[in-house]
Amino acid sequence: MEQRQSQEASTSSFPTSPEEFDADDRISFSKLDNKFLLVQEDGTEFEFDDALKRWIPLLDEALLEEQQKAYRVSGVDEDEPVEAMRKKRKKVYINGEDEGGRATKAPKKSKAPLPPRPNTAIYVTGLPFDATVSEVHEVFSRKCGVIAEEIDSGKPRIKLYTNEKGEFKGDALVVFFKPASVELAIMLLDDTEFRLGAGGESSGRMRVQAADSSYKKVQPEGATTTEKEKPKTSMRDKQKIIRKTQKLDARLADWSDDEPSSLVDSGSKWDKVVILKHMFTLEELAEDPAAILDIKEDIREECSKLGDVTNVILYDLEPDGVASVRFTDAEAARACVGVMDGRGFAGQNVEAYISDGPHRFKQSKKKGDDDVVADVPEPSEVS
């Protein structure tokens, strides 16, 4: 009760107006969770409930365990099996009575187990054999979110798996800071090219899936039995964790500000249209005019993996190889930008962004082509 009153007194000093949040260094906004987060100096975390207009404390498993220890009864072994405790008490409950015929209270129900912690890791296969930790970090942090770091070394939590000869075998484990990054990584990067070779050749397509919880149980080679036991967290280590959490929260806020979704008005008539550049060359079309249909089909096929595509237009007179793709919803369009921007296509690096309005892209007009529109599309064309 005292702890609850203390928390309520503490939160009463927190700002409750979003306009005031920017001025408070303790507060950051996570677009992955779509919530404001506040981390105090002592490591206590809160999230802002927009409906209640108040800060709600968050309890992690370590803190919950500490609270349970505080309420333990001296002399009572809570880890002792229930059956052994029954024998020790020498009581047999029958129809609500003990062995002496006295009325008894029903035994209390055991506490429900704590829910499993959400998964924050992915397992990647099909990576190039010469891929490095820094390269994996660049690809996945740029598109999917902040990657967790080791508390002491500050190194990203990325593990490259090797074979019996010590050679990288193309598999990697990536641990993110937030669970939402797992789904984002699968949606944006699964079955895509990790990088292009020097001549534009594909290095192979990688596969991304959620990692199972067994990765948490893997211990460093050579660790002794004592080292494998879960050590108690010291106050010094707790302070390190607090500082690391605050640092990653701030980095997450910076990453969210750079997301394409934050740069586009969600109510815009153009937020469903993606502009793609460097999808073809004029020389390529001059050699084979029929290639337009093949290129459009390739674009539609790739983009359809991210959502329903209603229209693909090739601006065949543009030296930058411009094409536009219209989706049925803005979320699919943003996902398309995340996947296609910087990706290799036909030996070129694609530039992708959400359309911000009418563009004067040049296109030849051919009869019978349903996708032919005016040089300056009207807003109704992409509504």
Residue pairs with C-beta under 8 A, 6 or more apart in sequence:
7 44
7 57
10 40
10 44
11 46
11 54
11 55
11 57
14 24
14 38
14 46
14 55
15 21
15 23
15 24
15 27
16 48
16 53
16 54
16 55
18 36
21 27
21 29
21 36
24 38
26 38
26 39
26 40
27 36
27 37
27 38
28 36
28 37
28 39
28 249
28 250
28 252
28 253
29 35
29 36
29 37
29 253
29 256
30 36
30 37
30 178
30 249
30 252
30 253
30 256
31 256
31 259
31 261
31 262
32 145
32 178
32 180
32 181
32 184
32 252
32 256
33 47
33 178
33 180
35 47
35 48
36 47
36 48
37 45
37 46
37 47
37 48
37 249
38 45
38 46
38 47
38 48
38 55
39 45
39 46
39 242
39 245
39 246
39 249
40 46
41 242
42 242
43 238
43 239
43 241
43 242
43 245
44 57
45 57
45 58
45 60
45 245
46 55
46 56
46 57
46 58
47 55
47 56
47 58
48 54
48 55
48 56
49 55
49 56
59 67
61 114
61 117
62 233
64 114
72 78
82 110
90 99
91 98
91 99
91 104
92 98
92 99
93 104
93 107
96 103
96 104
96 106
97 103
97 104
98 104
116 213
118 179
119 179
119 182
119 210
119 211
119 213
120 148
120 175
120 176
120 177
120 178
120 179
120 181
120 182
121 173
121 174
121 175
121 176
121 182
121 210
121 211
121 215
122 140
122 173
122 174
122 176
122 182
122 185
122 186
122 208
122 209
122 210
122 211
123 171
123 172
123 173
123 208
123 209
123 210
123 211
123 212
123 215
124 136
124 171
124 172
124 173
124 174
124 206
124 207
124 208
125 170
125 171
125 206
125 207
126 170
126 194
126 204
126 205
126 206
126 207
127 136
127 168
127 170
127 171
127 172
127 194
127 206
128 170
128 194
128 195
128 203
128 204
129 167
129 168
129 169
129 170
130 168
131 160
131 168
131 170
131 172
131 194
133 156
133 158
133 160
135 195
136 158
136 160
136 172
136 174
137 147
137 156
137 158
139 189
139 194
139 195
140 147
140 174
140 185
140 189
141 147
141 156
141 255
143 184
143 185
143 188
143 189
143 338
143 339
144 176
144 181
144 184
144 185
144 188
144 189
145 176
145 177
145 178
145 180
145 181
145 184
145 252
145 255
146 176
146 177
146 178
146 181
146 248
146 251
146 252
146 255
147 156
147 157
147 158
147 174
147 175
147 176
147 177
148 156
148 157
148 175
148 176
148 177
148 248
149 155
149 156
149 157
149 244
149 248
150 156
150 157
151 237
151 240
151 241
151 244
152 240
157 174
157 175
158 172
158 173
158 174
158 175
159 172
159 173
160 168
160 171
160 172
161 168
161 169
161 171
161 172
161 173
162 168
162 169
163 169
173 211
173 215
174 185
175 215
176 182
176 185
177 248
177 251
177 252
178 252
182 210
185 208
186 208
186 209
186 210
187 306
187 335
188 335
188 338
188 339
189 206
189 208
189 339
190 206
190 207
190 208
190 209
191 205
191 206
191 207
191 305
192 205
192 206
192 339
192 343
193 202
193 203
193 204
193 205
193 206
193 343
193 344
194 203
194 204
194 205
194 206
195 203
195 344
196 202
196 203
196 344
196 347
196 349
197 203
199 347
200 344
200 346
200 347
200 348
202 344
219 227
219 228
233 241
256 262
260 334
260 337
260 338
260 341
260 353
260 354
261 334
263 354
264 271
264 330
264 334
264 354
264 356
265 271
266 330
268 356
269 379
269 382
269 383
270 354
270 355
270 356
270 357
270 379
270 382
271 330
271 333
271 334
271 354
271 355
272 326
272 327
272 328
272 329
272 330
272 332
272 333
272 382
273 324
273 325
273 326
273 327
273 333
273 354
273 355
273 382
274 303
274 324
274 325
274 326
274 327
274 333
274 336
274 337
274 340
274 352
274 353
274 354
274 355
275 322
275 323
275 324
275 352
275 353
275 354
275 355
275 359
276 299
276 322
276 323
276 324
276 325
276 340
276 350
276 351
276 352
277 320
277 321
277 322
277 350
277 351
277 352
278 320
278 321
278 345
278 348
278 349
278 350
278 351
279 295
279 299
279 314
279 321
279 322
279 323
279 345
279 346
279 348
279 350
280 291
280 295
280 314
280 316
280 321
280 323
280 346
281 321
281 348
282 316
282 317
282 319
282 321
284 291
284 346
285 291
285 292
285 316
292 314
292 316
295 314
295 323
295 346
296 312
296 314
296 323
296 371
299 312
299 323
299 325
300 309
300 312
300 325
302 340
303 309
303 312
303 325
303 327
303 336
303 340
306 327
306 332
306 335
306 336
306 339
307 327
307 328
307 329
307 331
307 332
307 333
307 335
307 336
308 327
308 328
308 329
308 332
309 325
309 326
309 327
309 328
310 326
310 327
310 328
311 324
311 325
311 326
311 371
312 323
312 324
312 325
312 326
312 371
313 323
313 324
313 363
313 371
313 373
314 322
314 323
314 363
314 371
315 322
315 323
315 324
315 361
315 362
315 363
316 363
316 364
317 362
317 363
317 364
318 361
318 362
318 363
321 348
322 361
324 355
324 361
325 333
325 336
326 382
327 333
327 336
333 354
334 354
336 352
337 352
337 353
337 354
340 350
340 352
341 350
341 351
341 352
341 353
342 349
342 350
342 351
343 349
343 350
343 352
344 350
355 382
358 376
358 377
358 378
358 379
359 376
359 377
360 375
360 376
361 375
362 375
363 372
363 373
363 375
365 372
366 372
373 381
